[in-house]
Protein backbone atom coordinates (compact mmCIF):
# COMPACT_ATOMS: atom_id res chain seq x y z
CA UNK A 1 0.00 0.00 0.00
CA UNK A 2 2.88 2.33 0.75
CA UNK A 3 4.53 1.55 -2.58
CA UNK A 4 1.26 2.17 -4.45
CA UNK A 5 0.92 5.47 -2.59
CA UNK A 6 4.43 6.49 -3.61
CA UNK A 7 3.73 5.62 -7.24
CA UNK A 8 0.53 7.67 -7.25
CA UNK A 9 2.29 10.54 -5.50
CA UNK A 10 5.02 10.63 -8.16
CA UNK A 11 2.51 10.32 -11.00
CA UNK A 12 0.41 13.09 -9.52
CA UNK A 13 3.45 15.36 -9.29
CA UNK A 14 4.73 14.57 -12.79
CA UNK A 15 1.37 14.73 -14.55
CA UNK A 16 0.14 17.62 -12.37
CA UNK A 17 -3.04 15.79 -11.36
CA UNK A 18 -4.18 16.82 -7.89
CA UNK A 19 -6.42 13.83 -7.19
CA UNK A 20 -3.54 11.37 -7.71
CA UNK A 21 -1.43 13.43 -5.31
CA UNK A 22 -4.18 13.33 -2.67
CA UNK A 23 -4.89 9.61 -3.04
CA UNK A 24 -1.15 8.89 -2.88
CA UNK A 25 -0.77 10.75 0.41
CA UNK A 26 -3.80 8.98 1.89
CA UNK A 27 -2.48 5.55 0.87
CA UNK A 28 0.95 6.31 2.35
CA UNK A 29 -0.58 7.38 5.67
CA UNK A 30 -2.93 4.38 5.88
CA UNK A 31 -0.14 1.99 4.89
CA UNK A 32 2.18 3.44 7.53
CA UNK A 33 -0.50 3.11 10.22
CA UNK A 34 -1.18 -0.52 9.27
CA UNK A 35 2.56 -1.23 9.20
CA UNK A 36 3.05 0.24 12.68
CA UNK A 37 0.07 -1.67 14.10
CA UNK A 38 1.31 -4.90 12.55
CA UNK A 39 4.83 -4.34 13.89
CA UNK A 40 3.40 -3.84 17.39
CA UNK A 41 1.80 -7.28 17.18
CA UNK A 42 -1.77 -6.00 17.12
CA UNK A 43 -4.41 -7.71 15.03
CA UNK A 44 -5.31 -5.68 11.95
CA UNK A 45 -8.73 -6.74 10.72
CA UNK A 46 -8.90 -10.51 10.35
CA UNK A 47 -5.12 -10.87 10.10
CA UNK A 48 -2.82 -11.49 13.03
CA UNK A 49 0.00 -9.80 11.12
CA UNK A 50 -0.01 -7.16 8.40
CA UNK A 51 2.98 -7.15 6.06
N, C-alpha and C positions, 0 to 999 in steps of 0.2 A: 504494500500500500504506500509505503514511503517512496519507493522507487517510481511508482506510477505518479505520485504527487510531484516528484522532481521533474519527471518528463513533461507533465502538463504545465508546470511552472516555467520551464525553459521554452516550451512551444508558445505559451502565452506571451512571454517576453519577446521572442523572436518575431512572431506573427502579429504582435500588438493586438491580441484578443483578450479583453479584460475578464471574460467569464472563465477562460482556461486558467488564467492567473489565480482567480479566486478559488476555483475548484482544486487547483494544485496545492494551495496553502491549506485548505480544509483537509485534504487527504494527508498531507504531511503531519498536521497536528493530530488527527485521529490515529494515524499509524504510530506516532510517537507515544501517545497515551496507551494504546494497546500493547506496544512493546514494553513500556515501563511496567504496566500491570502484569504482563506475562513474566517479566524478569523477577518481579516480586513474589511470584509463585501463586498469584491469585487466579481464580477461575475467570476466564473471559468468555461469557456466553456458555455454550455447551462444552467448550474445550477446557481441559485442565491446563494446557500451555498454549500460548499464541506465539508463533514464530514469525 
